[in-house]
């Protein structure tokens, strides 16, 4: 009986500690910043990005900045319109020539907007 109470007490202590830790630790959050999008666009323009990496950042809504979210939605639209999903595995560019030009313009616009905000 003493062994049972000892095991029960230790289990109760461990489970209580785990519940306490889980209640105090917040949910991890990923916050996309302008430089993250600029780096992503640079990789895409250099054809040095996988579709998975592109979708991981572009597919995640940006709730803290409406402007960044509009840029993200525009980039998502570019992929939907000009994307070359089937050729990425063969080391081809992520976008065709028209999409490449529009992504470069979007990247330059975001870089200029970020530079103005930092002043």
C-alpha positions in Angstrom: 0.0 0.0 0.0 2.9 2.4 0.8 4.4 1.7 -2.6 1.1 2.4 -4.3 0.8 5.7 -2.5 4.4 6.6 -3.4 3.9 5.9 -7.1 0.6 7.7 -7.1 2.1 10.7 -5.5 5.1 10.8 -7.9 2.7 10.5 -10.9 0.5 13.2 -9.5 3.5 15.5 -9.0 4.8 14.9 -12.5 1.4 15.4 -14.2 0.8 18.5 -12.1 4.1 19.9 -13.1 3.5 19.2 -16.8 0.0 20.9 -16.6 1.5 23.9 -14.8 4.3 24.3 -17.4 1.8 24.0 -20.3 -0.5 26.6 -18.7 2.3 29.1 -18.2 4.1 28.8 -21.5 2.5 30.7 -24.3 1.8 29.5 -27.8 4.8 30.0 -30.1 4.2 32.6 -32.8 6.0 33.3 -36.0 6.0 36.9 -36.9 6.8 37.7 -40.5 8.8 40.9 -40.9 9.5 42.9 -44.1 13.1 41.6 -44.3 11.8 38.0 -44.2 9.7 38.7 -47.3 12.5 40.6 -49.0 14.9 37.6 -48.4 12.2 35.2 -49.7 11.7 37.3 -52.8 15.5 37.5 -53.4 15.8 33.7 -53.2 12.9 33.3 -55.6 14.5 35.8 -58.0 17.8 33.9 -57.8 15.9 30.6 -58.4 17.4 29.4 -55.1 14.1 28.4 -53.3 11.9 25.4 -53.0 8.2 25.5 -53.4 7.8 24.2 -49.9 9.8 27.2 -48.5 7.8 29.6 -50.6 4.4 28.1 -49.5 5.5 28.0 -45.8 6.0 31.8 -45.7 3.5 33.0 -48.4 0.7 30.7 -47.2 0.8 32.0 -43.6 -1.4 35.1 -43.0 0.3 38.2 -41.6 -2.1 39.6 -39.0 0.0 42.3 -37.4 0.6 44.4 -40.5 -2.1 44.9 -43.2 0.5 46.2 -45.7 2.7 43.2 -45.4 -0.3 40.9 -45.7 -1.3 42.7 -48.9 2.2 42.1 -50.3 2.0 38.4 -49.2 -1.4 38.1 -51.0 0.0 39.7 -54.1 2.9 37.3 -54.1 0.5 34.4 -53.6 -1.5 35.7 -56.6 1.7 35.8 -58.7 2.4 32.2 -57.9 -1.1 31.2 -58.8 -1.0 33.2 -62.1 2.7 32.7 -63.2 3.9 29.8 -61.1 5.7 26.8 -62.7 4.8 24.2 -60.2 5.7 21.2 -62.4 9.2 22.5 -63.3 10.6 23.4 -59.9 11.8 19.8 -59.4 13.9 20.1 -62.6 15.7 23.2 -61.2 13.7 25.6 -63.2 12.7 29.1 -61.9 9.7 29.4 -59.6 7.9 31.9 -61.9 7.9 32.5 -65.6 9.3 35.7 -67.2 6.3 37.8 -66.6 6.0 36.6 -63.0 9.7 37.2 -62.5 9.3 40.8 -63.6 6.3 41.4 -61.4 8.0 39.8 -58.4 11.0 42.0 -58.9 8.8 45.1 -59.0 7.0 43.9 -55.8 10.3 43.3 -54.1 11.6 46.7 -55.0 8.4 48.3 -53.8 8.5 46.5 -50.5 12.2 47.4 -50.0 11.5 51.1 -50.7 8.5 51.0 -48.4 10.5 49.4 -45.6 13.3 51.9 -46.0 10.8 54.8 -45.7 9.3 53.2 -42.6 12.7 52.9 -40.9 13.5 56.6 -41.2 
